[in-house]
Amino acid sequence: MISEYLIIGAGVAGLTTAQRLLLQGASVTIVERGAVGRESSWAGGGILSPLCPWDYPDEVTRLTSLGAALYPQWATDLHAATGIDPEYEVSGMLVLPPFDHSLARQWCEEHGVRLEEKDESLLLPDVAQVRNPRLVQALRKHVEMLGGHIVEQCEVQGISTDGGRVQALFTSGGEISADRYIVTAGAWSKQLLGAYALQLDIKPMRGQMLLFKFAHPPLRHILLQGGMYLIPRRDGHLLVGSTMEDVGFDTSTTVEARDSLWQRAQLLLPALRDMPLVQHWSGLRPASPRNIPTIGQHPQLDNLYLNSGHFRYGVTMAPASVAILMNELNGVEQPFDASPYHAAWGIAAKKY
């Protein structure tokens, strides 16, 4: 049987897209080149906010704000449906200097974001977090419960088109067809599309992370300083991240990054000096100019859509970017101007 929708990529964006389509009664197949959620979605920290939102364009913060607003109910519903708790938690984020205080205050006031001044630091008390691996587990289970078909270890190797439409995908598991196709392949999206990527500019950007384990959470809030963040989980785990490395599709980890992250983290939390390292990993973010994702219909192929290029904030944006895509698919008015998320097909300037 041919599904109505074929989704390429089973990270948070792909699973969330599948979930929404299945809930409205569509038939959905997802193909994944590796294992479900094991790329950028699994590797990230799960902070449901841009690190310093005042440093990003409105096109980014509109999506992250909508995503953050949708998360509480979404996480609650996922937990109730699957029995898997994504561990959504409002932990607050303490931003340590240096940063532009006046810009931060002005942005928060203009956008109705609560802000508390703590000496030279600023606390954003409403910033929440989610535990990425558990979110992926819950989404996968829900998609399968709803009847979605997930095919792992299935790499797309080519696209067959005719008359301005995709006819089939050539994959390592054979030819697959559907009525509509949605690319949610993260850092691999441009490579997968090949000549049909046009001017799309999405590339991998490696981030390395460290994990420690305390008996109890060592911090009350997420700590952020100059791109370095410490994320306390409710069970005492502590994430330290992250690097930003333009190294192509290389997912290896390095001693240099480990030592740099660990040493910088110790300045924020001296107790880390005596803690053993539990795990060190990397992930490939789908980097896009100015962090703006591409969401919507391909300009030349009527039945091909994209929901990718979320850079650092794919988990944060997930429910919002899928809402924007669903509105386009269903002909529903958007909550704000969604045209910037189509612009990447012809973008020329590159600014990472």
Sequence and secondary structure as in RCSB ss.txt:
>XXXX:A:sequence
MISEYLIIGAGVAGLTTAQRLLLQGASVTIVERGAVGRESSWAGGGILSPLCPWDYPDEVTRLTSLGAALYPQWA
TDLHAATGIDPEYEVSGMLVLPPFDHSLARQWCEEHGVRLEEKDESLLLPDVAQVRNPRLVQALRKHVEMLGGHI
VEQCEVQGISTDGGRVQALFTSGGEISADRYIVTAGAWSKQLLGAYALQLDIKPMRGQMLLFKFAHPPLRHILLQ
GGMYLIPRRDGHLLVGSTMEDVGFDTSTTVEARDSLWQRAQLLLPALRDMPLVQHWSGLRPASPRNIPTIGQHPQ
LDNLYLNSGHFRYGVTMAPASVAILMNELNGVEQPFDASPYHAAWGIAAKKY
>XXXX:A:secstr
  EEEEEE  SHHHHHHHHHHHHTT  EEEE SSSTTTTHHHHS  BSS SSGGGS HHHHHHHHHHHHHHHHHH
HHHHHHHS     EE  EEE SSS HHHHHHHHHHTT   EEETTEEEETT EE  HHHHHHHHHHHHHHTT EE
E S  EEEEEEETTEEEEEEETTEEE EEEEEE  GGGHHHHHGGGGTT   EEEEEEEEEEE SS S SSEEEE
TTEEEEE TTSEEEEE   B  TT     HHHHHHHHHHHHHH GGGGG    EEEEEEEEE GGG  EEEE SS
 TTEEEEE  GGGHHHHHHHHHHHHHHHHHT   SS  GGGTGGGG      
